[in-house]
Amino acid sequence: MLSARSLFQEIFDNDEAFRLFCSVAAGGEAQGGWENARIAALVPAEERAMAPRIARHGADEDKHGRIFEALMRKRGLEPVEVPPDTDYTMLLERNGIGLPHDKLRREEPLTVRDLVTYLAHSRVTEQRASEQMRLLCRYFGGHPEIGRAVRMISADEDNHLAYCHEELLRLAAAGYGPLIRRTLRECALAEIAIHRDVGVAVMTHMGRILGWPRPKLAALTAGIHAVYVFERAGGLRRMVSLRMPAPQMRDALGGPAAAAPEFA
């Protein structure tokens, strides 16, 4: 019987599949770390108060990349080159979601509208990351090899999502509501399609590594497409709505990034 638990267990039990899983995750986190660091450096003068939070976001992403690399080292594995069709972060950028890298490589200050684009992109992708890490926590939060890493990353992703909600609501109150709503919807529609395509690509690569029979791969692919249909039909509402975080989650990125010496 196919289940998320059995699927992940199969991947974690195979060194080559685990190496691909961690390499894809580490690459995406490292890219996110670079993007946030550049955005923090280019924040416009009127929003400089955001810079430390954006930098903290980037530091967290860098930390996650190091954690995934450390999990590979514990098994004596080296990262593998990430197949282009599984590179979620780069595919988003190539499809015009978020701030283009050529803009981030310049030394020109961003605008508040650029920050809206950044936050909307982050709000959508952090929703996905938070959900995926909570799923991993449910099944593997107590796992002796990866449990501590999964719990730490999941908590960080929840903080990132709370931060995006809070900042977008602040900017909406400042008059950017229509732009925020429009940008969130554009990001969400693009993200669910890219998530579908990357999911199919990852399953195809995993199927080759693990020797899955065609019916199993077909069933997994059909499931990924079914999720896309659900999200396209209305499931993306969870990605475009905004709500003030609970009191204990407010100013979630107000301090320095938590260290992870046991992984880094």
Salt bridges, closest charged atoms under 4 A:
GLU10 OE1 - LYS216 NZ 2.70
ASP15 OD1 - ARG75 NH1 2.95
GLU29 OE1 - HIS64 ND1 3.43
GLU35 OE2 - HIS101 NE2 2.71
GLU47 OE1 - ARG170 NH2 2.91
ASP60 OD2 - ARG56 NE 3.27
ASP60 OD1 - LYS63 NZ 3.92
ASP60 OD2 - HIS160 NE2 2.84
GLU61 OE2 - HIS57 NE2 3.07
GLU61 OE1 - HIS64 ND1 3.89
GLU61 OE2 - HIS160 ND1 3.73
ASP85 OD1 - HIS205 NE2 3.07
ASP102 OD2 - ARG106 NH2 3.71
GLU107 OE2 - ARG38 NH2 3.24
ASP114 OD2 - LYS103 NZ 3.77
GLU126 OE2 - HIS57 NE2 2.93
GLU126 OE1 - HIS160 ND1 3.57
GLU131 OE2 - ARG238 NE 2.59
GLU145 OE2 - ARG75 NE 2.79
ASP156 OD2 - LYS63 NZ 2.78
ASP156 OD2 - HIS64 NE2 2.76
GLU157 OE2 - HIS64 ND1 3.68
GLU157 OE1 - HIS160 ND1 3.29
ASP158 OD1 - ARG134 NE 3.31
GLU167 OE1 - ARG170 NH2 2.86
GLU191 OE1 - ARG128 NH2 2.78
ASP197 OD1 - ARG196 NE 2.90
GLU231 OE2 - ARG128 NH1 2.92
GLU231 OE2 - ARG238 NH2 2.60
ASP251 OD1 - ARG53 NE 3.05
GLU262 OE2 - ARG148 NE 2.63
